[in-house]
Amino acid sequence: MASHRKSRTPGTRVAGIRTPALATAALTSVALLSQTADAAPSDDDRPSLEEVEKKVDDLYRQAESATEKYNAVKEKTTKQRKRVDTLLDDVAKRTQTLNEAREELGSFAAAQYRTGAGVPDTATFLLADSPQDFFDRDQLMDRMTGRQKAAVDDYVTQQSETMEKRKEATESLATLTESQDDLKTAKATVQKKLSTARELMSKLTAEEKARLAAAEEKKREEAVRKAAELARQQAEQQEAEEEARRQQRAESGPSGTSDSSGSSGSSGSTSTTPSTSADSSYAAKAEKALAFARAQIGKPYVWGATGPDSYDCSGLTQGAWKAAGVSLPRTTYDQVEAGTTVAVSQAQPGDLVFFYDDITHVGVYIGNGMMIHAPKPGTYVREESIFYDGESSVHSVVRPA
């Protein structure tokens, strides 16, 4: 029977199981393919430099938006804290007055006790939850002198007002606690955005950082070109306005005699005085605001800061106009409402330039398409084109005084 048995093929085994050598080769191939498959997505998933730049810019903008929300909550918390402190002081004073009134009533009770009159009623009054209800009884009221009744009325009034103020203080404390929680949340949001941005930047190679710097320089040059173009347009517009005024004076000049001419000239001068006076007043204030802003150049941007050693964008503009005697709100959202909106082409030194649809950035216009602002974390207060982030980023221009 052995002679009829076929020998097995050396390279095959049951159910397709290969020899150890072939199995090892197959496993090696699978491993290599697996490594290749794992490595390829890693390269493909790595964001491009442009994507990193956009992501970082978005994160900084989101952080700036969160900063303005933080500023608003902080301002609210500060006001709420002052209100709570005032209420607590008021409650303490009222409590003292209430205690004095109670002592006066106690002296009346002691006097009644010594004379043996109305002891039970007086004792009941001092222990009662509602003194006024008790004293409404004719029996006790008949026993009291006018001074005693006035003391009781004063006590009841003080007790009611003190209880009301305590309730108000308790509610204000609850609101303050809620505001403080919101403040912590806003702060955490800012820190998270900035941390993510720094992490992305830290992963760039030296070559990528150099390319990014070159791209930013190109962007800056374009912004400067746009600023120069705006300056040229403004100069042309100003020249045209001055020429129109010269023509108007020339046309109104020859009106007969020299006296009438002088009268006409005087009248023309008077008609332009209000506008000229207003422009002069604004220019004087703007000069002070700009002097302050220029003195801050080189100081670091720190979110939530209002000086004197560091600033965020709205903290700088608020401080600049405060130096000119004008009080601006704390946040960009409120500052944009604190003045008269003018066209970009009509911008004057001292005007506030706001950016982005959500109004999360602001700078002080210094003329010729340039401004002073605190740009973002990691930078310093500096002069820069108002087109630093593109022409479309400009939201509006506001004249605050």
Secondary structure, 3 states (H helix, E strand, C coil): CHHHCCCCCCCCCHHHCCCHHHHHHHHHHHHHHHHHHHHHHHHHHCCCHHHHHHHHHHHHHHHHHHHHHHHHHHHHHHHHHHHHHHHHHHHHHHHHHHHHHHHHHHHHHHHHHHHCCCHHHHHHHHHCCCHHHHHCCHHHHHHCCHHHHHHHHHHHHHHHHHHHHHHHHHHHHHHHHHHHHHHHHHHHHHHHHHHHHHHHHHCCCHHHHHHHHHHHHHHHHHHHHHHHHHHHHHHHHHHHHHHHHHHHHHHHCCCCCHHHHHHHHHHHHHHHHHHHHHHHHHHHHHHHHHHHHHHCCCCEECCCCECCCCECHHHHHHHHHHHCCCCCCCCHHHHCCCCEEECHHHCCCCCEEEECCCCCEEEEEEECCEEEECCCCCCECEEEECCCCCHHHEEEEEECC
